[in-house]
Amino acid sequence: MGRFSYCVYLAIPCVVLGFVLGLISLRDLRTGAVFLIVVGALTIWPGVAMTIKRLHDLELSGWWLLPCYLSPISLFLFQLPYARVLASLINLVIFVLFVSLPGTDGPNRYGVKP
């Protein structure tokens, strides 16, 4: 999955959903939590699949997705100060890398470019 496809099908919808979630949470925190759980449950599988496709375009294994999830979780488990800010920064850096790095030219070990 190339940069443009990744942005159109995953990144932009996630930003829009995050904005909507923020607006809902401002009005009612409980409704925002329910909305987060429902949207998260519906989007986790497509998000993981698209991100793995993006990693394959970068000629990286899908296992590289684990640090994306484990680094913020580990910050909370170790109860580091400013864990939420650090987790957000880590995810932002990973997101910027996924969106900005060009894919491999031509076929790679994961197949031909779609």
C-alpha positions in Angstrom: 0.0 0.0 0.0 1.5 3.3 -1.1 1.7 6.5 0.9 -1.3 8.1 -0.9 -3.6 5.0 -0.4 -2.5 4.8 3.2 -3.4 8.4 3.8 -6.7 8.2 2.0 -8.0 5.0 3.5 -6.5 5.1 7.0 -4.9 8.3 8.1 -7.5 10.8 7.1 -10.5 8.8 8.4 -8.6 8.3 11.7 -8.0 12.0 12.0 -11.7 12.8 11.3 -12.9 10.1 13.8 -10.5 11.6 16.4 -11.9 15.0 15.9 -15.5 13.7 16.2 -14.5 11.8 19.3 -13.0 14.9 20.8 -16.2 16.9 20.2 -18.3 14.1 21.6 -16.1 13.7 24.7 -16.3 17.5 25.4 -20.1 17.2 25.7 -20.3 13.8 27.5 -17.4 11.8 28.6 -19.4 8.6 28.9 -20.8 8.8 25.4 -17.3 9.5 24.1 -15.9 6.4 25.8 -18.7 4.3 24.3 -18.0 5.8 20.9 -14.3 5.1 21.2 -14.9 1.5 22.1 -17.3 0.9 19.2 -15.2 2.7 16.6 -12.0 1.0 17.9 -13.6 -2.5 17.7 -14.8 -1.8 14.2 -11.6 -0.3 12.9 -8.8 -2.3 14.6 -8.7 -5.2 12.0 -8.8 -3.0 8.8 -6.2 -0.6 10.4 -3.8 -3.4 11.3 -4.2 -5.0 7.8 -3.6 -1.7 6.0 -0.6 -0.8 8.2 0.9 -4.3 7.5 0.4 -3.7 3.8 2.2 -0.3 4.2 5.0 -2.0 6.0 5.3 -4.5 3.2 5.5 -1.7 0.7 8.5 -0.4 2.8 9.9 -3.9 2.5 9.5 -4.5 6.3 7.8 -7.3 8.1 4.4 -6.9 9.6 6.0 -7.7 13.0 7.3 -4.1 13.0 3.7 -3.1 13.9 4.3 -4.5 17.4 6.5 -1.6 18.6 3.7 0.7 17.6 1.3 -0.9 20.1 3.8 -2.1 22.7 5.7 1.2 23.3 2.7 3.2 24.5 1.4 0.3 26.6 4.9 -0.2 28.2 5.0 3.5 29.1 1.7 3.2 31.0 2.8 -0.1 32.7 6.0 1.4 34.0 4.1 4.5 35.1 6.5 6.9 33.7 5.8 10.6 34.2 4.0 12.2 31.2 3.3 8.7 29.8 0.3 9.9 27.7 2.4 12.7 26.1 5.3 10.3 25.4 3.0 7.7 23.9 1.4 10.3 21.7 4.8 11.5 20.5 5.9 8.0 19.7 2.8 7.3 17.7 3.1 10.6 15.9 6.7 9.9 14.9 5.7 6.4 13.7 2.7 7.9 11.8 4.9 10.5 10.1 7.4 7.9 9.1 4.7 5.7 7.6 3.2 8.6 5.6 6.5 10.2 4.5 8.8 7.3 3.6 8.6 6.2 0.0 7.9 2.6 -0.8 10.3 0.3 -2.7 10.5 0.7 -6.4 9.3 -2.4 -8.3 8.7 -5.8 -6.7 10.1 -6.7 -3.3 10.1 -9.9 -1.3 6.4 -9.3 -0.5 5.3 -9.2 -4.1 4.8 -6.7 -6.8 3.7 -3.1 -6.2 -0.1 -3.0 -6.4 
